[in-house]
Amino acid sequence: MANTPLKLAVIIGSVRDGRFGPVVARWFVDQADRHGGFEVDLIDLADAELPIGLPAVSPMIEPNPPRPEGMLDLTARLTAADAFVVVTPDYNRSYPAALKSAIDWHFTQWDAKAIGFVGYSGASGGLLAIEHLRQIFNELNAHTVRNYVSFPRYYLLFDAEGDLREPEEPAAAAEAMLDQLHWWARALTAARSVPASA
């Protein structure tokens, strides 16, 4: 088990027209591949059906509510993941609505798993969204790691080909976060294998 790569789902949280999220996510996936501790699955929420209307019974009570056909692949991939990294901008001082919908349609998929963040936006670098998401994932019994990656004024940091103009500092931040995420994901994966006492 010690040498088995953990499954890391990298989630593109924005579905907005003209979004920059896929560029940031591809950069991060490259960092995760270089890290070597994870098997990476890049999830684009734009590929999933994410209605705002929720089932009558919370997934906390009914872990497998009837879900739209276009959400089933997302649910399976979230279930398979040992850890997550959410790539998010901030909109109006918070995170995208599609991301909230993806979170709210699920519960056990996040439970006792490690979560990291990569933020990007104008002035804040996505930190306003990240702080809100920490509160939400804490309620879902997930563990958010302390380290993160942030790209304030991302449009100045990446060139026209989607490469960072000065990659060293973001790469170091990504490595530090991935190290934390790997430690917590390994610990939580082992803990989930132990049955809860009655």
SEMARLO-402730 format. One record per residue (C-alpha): y, x, z; residue in one letter. Coordinates in steps of 0.2 Angstrom, whole numbers, padded with zeros to 4 digits, always signed. Layout:
<torbas>
YXZA ...
</torbas>
This chain:
<torbas>
+0000+0000+0000M +0012+0014+0004A +0012+0020-0014N +0013+0003-0022T +0030-0001-0029P +0039-0016-0022L +0044-0030-0033K +0063-0030-0034L +0072-0045-0043A +0089-0041-0049V +0098-0058-0051I +0113-0060-0063I +0123-0073-0053G +0136-0078-0066S +0133-0089-0080V +0151-0090-0086R +0156-0088-0104D +0161-0070-0108G +0154-0064-0091R +0152-0046-0087F +0137-0048-0076G +0124-0042-0088P +0133-0025-0091V +0133-0022-0072V +0116-0028-0070A +0109-0017-0084R +0118-0002-0076W +0110-0006-0059F +0092-0009-0066V +0094+0009-0073D +0098+0015-0055Q +0083+0006-0048A +0072+0013-0061D +0078+0030-0057R +0075+0027-0038H +0057+0024-0042G +0052+0014-0027G +0053-0003-0036F +0045-0013-0050E +0061-0021-0057V +0062-0039-0064D +0079-0043-0071L +0083-0062-0069I +0097-0070-0078D +0102-0087-0070L +0109-0092-0087A +0091-0094-0093D +0086-0107-0079A +0090-0125-0077E +0100-0126-0061L +0106-0144-0058P +0119-0147-0044I +0110-0162-0038G +0097-0157-0025L +0080-0166-0020P +0081-0179-0007A +0071-0168+0005V +0077-0150+0009S +0066-0135+0003P +0066-0130+0021M +0056-0146+0025I +0046-0147+0008E +0045-0129+0001P +0039-0136-0016N +0049-0150-0020P +0048-0157-0038P +0059-0145-0048R +0065-0146-0066P +0054-0139-0079E +0067-0126-0084G +0068-0119-0066M +0049-0116-0064L +0049-0098-0071D +0064-0094-0060L +0055-0101-0045T +0039-0091-0049A +0049-0075-0051R +0058-0077-0035L +0042-0081-0026T +0034-0065-0032A +0049-0053-0027A +0048-0043-0011D +0067-0039-0012A +0082-0045-0021F +0098-0038-0027V +0112-0051-0032V +0124-0045-0045V +0140-0056-0042T +0158-0058-0046P +0169-0068-0035D +0177-0084-0041Y +0191-0092-0031N +0187-0080-0016R +0168-0085-0016S +0153-0083-0027Y +0148-0093-0043P +0141-0111-0042A +0126-0107-0052A +0121-0094-0039L +0123-0107-0025K +0112-0119-0034S +0098-0106-0037A +0099-0103-0018I +0099-0121-0012D +0084-0126-0023W +0073-0113-0014H +0069-0108+0004F +0053-0099+0006T +0057-0088-0008Q +0070-0079+0002W +0062-0080+0019D +0060-0064+0028A +0064-0053+0012K +0077-0040+0010A +0093-0043+0000I +0106-0031-0007G +0122-0034-0017F +0132-0027-0032V +0149-0035-0033G +0162-0034-0047Y +0179-0042-0050S +0197-0039-0051G +0205-0033-0034A +0191-0036-0022S +0176-0029-0032G +0166-0044-0027G +0167-0041-0008L +0173-0059-0005L +0158-0066-0013A +0146-0054-0004I +0153-0059+0013E +0150-0077+0010H +0132-0073+0003L +0128-0063+0019R +0131-0079+0029Q +0120-0090+0018I +0105-0078+0017F +0106-0075+0036N +0104-0094+0038E +0089-0093+0026L +0081-0080+0037N +0083-0066+0024A +0089-0048+0029H +0105-0042+0020T +0106-0023+0020V +0122-0015+0026R +0126-0004+0010N +0132-0012-0006Y +0139-0007-0023V +0157-0013-0028S +0167-0012-0044F +0185-0017-0041P +0194-0018-0058R +0178-0016-0067Y +0186-0017-0084Y +0194+0000-0080L +0178+0008-0074L +0166+0004-0089F +0169+0009-0107D +0167-0001-0122A +0149+0003-0123E +0146-0003-0105G +0144+0015-0098D +0154+0020-0082L +0168+0032-0085R +0165+0041-0069E +0147+0037-0064P +0144+0049-0049E +0151+0039-0035E +0143+0022-0040P +0126+0030-0043A +0127+0038-0025A +0131+0021-0018A +0117+0013-0027A +0105+0026-0021E +0110+0023-0003A +0108+0004-0005M +0091+0006-0013L +0085+0017+0001D +0090+0004+0014Q +0083-0010+0003L +0066-0001+0001H +0065+0003+0020W +0068-0015+0024W +0058-0023+0010A +0043-0012+0015R +0044-0017+0034A +0047-0035+0030L +0032-0035+0017T +0021-0028+0031A +0027-0041+0044A +0025-0056+0032R +0006-0051+0031S +0004-0054+0050V +0001-0072+0054P +0014-0080+0066A +0007-0083+0083S +0004-0101+0088A 
</torbas>
